[in-house]
């Protein structure tokens, strides 16, 4: 036994396997946000103050926020501030998944802030929008940053007001006292809300693994069925592969509708049953055909590819891209076909979009089409180039 090369190489093989699969833990060891896109809108018209001219406090907030971000190491700032022209543009950007959150400074911000020192004070307001549906983790982080920003301004204003009223003899009316408690009021609104029964906003991810495993099982069963047929003629192989594609469509519809029904009965909130079922069917079809094409080319050895996909994909797909190291963003996440399923489900569940040929659906359809061509073409590849004839 110990003269066998595999036995001697086993320690090296174990170390290599441990190294490869330990890489999957790196993204979750110390996830830290980098460059989370957050919109900021300054509609403040400013206020004319004697001996100071027009003072625009909204401009100061924007400048301070951007200066704080630029003061960190390049690319390491947790927030990437994006200036937007109006509240309407922000709403469109939030619905288009461009921002995790947004801060809107209204037109009367400086005017109300200046009134805090007058007998008739009016609290200044800012609007904070939290884009829950885009990512619960990232939107919560962005919301915390915005709240801390406003809280910091409030603390600074309170200090200035204390100094002002001390100069005036320390007297303060009840209206002034009420405004002093919160000089700036935060109006927080959650948009594209995840709601209840959504696995904490992770419903799209929770549906990924069962569908992925069902796709692998379908591919494996077809692999062994074709093995038992002992096909030798390219035309016979082509006919069987074409039958596999057609049967895959039936499987996809069964998988899509049954899985949606299961999830609905588990208590998961499915806002659009038919659209969700059809999208899951498209996802299953894309994965099943991709797996079948690889199996048809290299046999059961292709299983290793999809196991690696699963182990690398699971930790990454449940995290916003901005929380991942650059290597995983650029060279791992972009190559995971499962992410398009999750993106499409996110739009269906949280953004009120029906089934359409959006980016996620288009990619999955193209994946299914290319995999179909590869599967059909594999019938004409000599068996010796695919390992053994039995692995067709």
N, C-alpha and C positions, 0 to 999 in steps of 0.2 A: 504493500500500500504506500509506503513512504518513498518508493522509487518512482511513483507516478508524478509527472510534472505538475499536474493540477494540485496535488496534495502539497507539493513543495511551494507552489505559488499561492496557496490559500491565504497565508498572512498578508501578502501584498494585495490580493484581491479584496480581503476584508477591509484593509486600510483605505483602498480606493473607493469602495462602496460607502464606507463611513464618511469619507471626505465629500463625495458627490452629494449625498443626502443631507449632510450637515450644512451644506450651502443653503438649503431651504429654510434654515432657522435664522439666517442672518437678518432678513428684513424685519423680523419680529423681536429681535433682541433689544433694540433701542430705537424704536420708530420715532422720528422727529420731523415735523413739517418743514418743508423748504419751498418757498415761493408759492404759497397758497394764493390763488388769484382772488382778490377782494376788491370790489368796486367802491369808489368814493365819488360822491357828487356834491359839488359846492354851488348851491343856487343863492347863496347869501348875497344880498345887495349892499351890505355894509350900513354904516350909520355915520352921520356927520357929528363930530364932537368938537366943541369949541377949543381952539388952539391946537387941535390935532388933525383936523381935516376928516376925510372919510376913512374910517377904520373898518376893516373887514376881518372879523374874527374867524370866519370860515376859511379864509386863505391861510391864516396862521395854523389852523388845525391840520389842513392838508399838508402844508410845508413841514410841520413837526412830524407828522406820520411818515412822510416820505423820507425825511432826514434820518429818522430812527431806523428805517429799513436799510437805507444806503450806508449807514454807519457800521453795519455788520460785514462779515467776510463775504466776498462776492459769491452769489448763488446760495448763501446759507441763511438769508433772512427768512423767517417763518412766513411773512406776508409779502405778497407782491401787489402793491397798490396800483389799481388801474383807474385812471381818471375817466369819468363818464359825464356826458353833457346834461342829462336830465333824468328825472325819476322814471319817465316812460322808457328810456333806453335801458335803464337798470332792470326794469321788470322784464323786458324782452331778453336781456342777457342772462338773467336768472333762469328763465324758462328754457333758454337755449344751452344751459349748463356751462356758461362761461365763467361764473363766479360762485364761490361757496357762500359768500355773504356780501352785504353792501351797507355803506353808511351814507345817508343822505342828509345834507345840511340845508335847511329851508331858507327861503328868501329873507325872512324876518329874524334870523338867528342873532345877528349883531344888535339889531334894534331892541330885541327883547332882553338881551344880555346887558345892554347899557341901562335898561330901565330898572335893573335890580338895585341901583343906588338911589332911585327916585321914590317918592311917597307911594307911587302906584306901580309896584314891580310886576313884571310878567315873566314867568319862567320861559327860558328858551327850550325848544324841543329839537331833537334829532331823531331820524328814523333809522332803525337797524333792521335789515332783512336777512333772515337766516335760511339758506337754501337746503333744507333738510334732505330732500330727495336725492340730491347730487351725491352726498355721502354724509352719514350721520357723524362719523368720526371727524372728518375735515370741517364740516359746517359748525360743529360744536366748538372746535378749536378756534375757528375764525370768529365765531360769536364771542368767545372769551376774550380774544384780543380786542375786539371793538368795544366790549363792555369795559375792559380795563382802560382803554384809551379815554373813553368818556368819563369814567370814574376819576382818572388822573386830572382831567380838566376841571371837573367839579371840585376836587380837593384844592386845586390852585385858585379857583374863583372864590371858594370859601375863605381862603387865607387872605385874598385881596379885599374881600368884603369886611372881614374882621378888622383889618387895618383901617379901612375907610370909616367904619362906624366908630372906631376908637377915636379917630380924629374929630368926629362929630359929637363926641361926648358919650359915646356908648349907648345911645338910645336907639331903639329899633321898634317899629310898629309890628302889630301882629301879622300884617300882610308881608312885611319884609322878613319877619322871622320864618314864615311858611316858605317863602321863596329861597331863603338862605339854606334850608334843609336840603334842597336839591335844585341848585341854580339851573342845571340842565336836566331835562326829563328825557329818558330814553323810551321811545315808542318801538318796542320789539315785535316784529311780525315774522312768523314762520311761513315760508312759502314752499309750494310743492311738498306738502307735509307727508311724512311717512305714515302717520296715524297709528292706530292700534292693530294688533294681529299682523304685524309685518316683520316679525323676528327682529325687532329693534332697528328696523330699516335695512336689514340684511336679507330680506326675502329673496331677492334675485340670486344671491350667493347660495342660500340654503337649497335652492332647486338645482344647482349645478351638478353636484356630485352624484345624486341618483340617476340623472339623465346621462351623464358621462359614463357611468358604470353600465347602464343598460345598453348604451351604444357599443361598448367593448364586448359585452356578452353576445350581442347580435352578430358582431363581426367574427367572434371566435366560433360560434355555432355554425355559421356559413362556411368558415374555413374547414371545419371537420366534416361537414356535409359534402363539400366539394372533394375533399380528400377521399371519402368513401366511394365516390363515383369513378375514381381512377381515370380521369379524362386524359386523352392524348392528342386528339384532333384540335387544332386552333379554332375551328368553326364551332365545335362542340363546347369548348371553353367559353367562346364569345357568347353563345346562346345562354349558357348557365350564368355568366356574369351579367348579361342583360336581364335575365330573370331575377337575379339578385337585386338589381337596381329597382325593378318594378315592384318586387316584394318589399323592398326597403321603403317605398312610398307608403305602402299599407302599414308597415310596422311603425313608420313615423307618425301617421295619423292616430294609430292605436296608442302609441306612447304619449303623444301630445295631449289627447283628450283624457286618457285614463290618469295621467300624472296630474293634470290640472284638477280633475275631479277629486283625486286623493288629497291634494294640497288644500282644496276648498273644504273638504270634510275634516281635515286636520285642524281647521280653524284659521288657516292663512287667508288674509284678505285678498281676494282675486277680483279687482274692480271690473275687468273686462274678460269674461270667461272664454268666449269664442276666440277673441284676438290672442289671448294668452295661450290657449291650446294650439292654435295654428302656428304661433311663433315657436313654441316648444317643439312642434312637429318639424318645422324647418330646421331648428337647431339639431334635433335628433338625426334628421336626414343628412345634414352636413357632416356630423361627427361619424355616423355609421358608415357613410360612403368613404370618408377619409380613412377610417380605420380599415375598412374592407380593401381599399386600394393598396394600402401599405402591406396588409397581410397577403394580398395576391402577388405582390412583388417579392417580398422577402420571407413570407411565411410567419410562423408563430414567433420568430425572433423579433418581429415588429412590436410585440407586446411590451418590450422594454421601453420603447419610445413613449408609449402612452402611460406607462407607470410613472416615468419621469415627468411627463406633462402634468399628471395628477399631483405628484408630490411637490413639484415646483409651483404649480398653478394655485393650489389651495391657499398657501399663505399670502400670495401676492394679490389674488383676485378679491380678497376681503379687505384690502387696504387701499386708500387713495394713492394714486401714482406719486403725489408730492411727498408722501411719507416713506418712499422707497429710496434706497441708494441709487445713484445715477446709473450704475451698471445694470441694475435690475429694471430700471425704467427704459433704458435704451436697447438692451440686448436680450431681455427675457420676457418682460410684459408684452412688448410689441409682437412677439412671436406666438403668443398663446391664443389659439382660436377660441377658447372658451370665454374669453373676456367679452367677445361680441354678443354672446348669449346673455351675459349679465348686463351689459349696456342696454341691450334691447328690452330686457325685462324691466330695468329701472325706468325706462321711458314709459312703458306700459303701466307700471304700478303707480308711479309717483308724479309723472308729468302729464297725465291725462291724454297721452297720444295713443291713437289706435294703431293697428297693424298697418305699416306702410313700408315702402322701399327706402327706408332711412339707411344711414350708414351701416348700422349693425346688421340689418336684414340683408342688405346688398352684399356685404362681405360673406355672410353665411351661404347665400344663394350661389355666389361665385365659387366658394369652397366646395359646395355640393357638385356644381357643374364640372369643375376641374377634376375632382375626385372621380366622377363618373367616367370621364374620358380616360383617365389613367387606369381605372379598373377594367374598362373595355379593352384598352390597348394591351393590357398585360396578358391577354389571351394569346397574343402573337409573339410573346417573348419566350425563347427557348427555355425549357425547365432548368437546364443546367446553370443558367444565369440567375435563377431564383433559389438555388439550393437544391431541392429535390422535387421530383414531379409530384410527389404526394402532398406538397405544401402549396398547391395552387388553390 
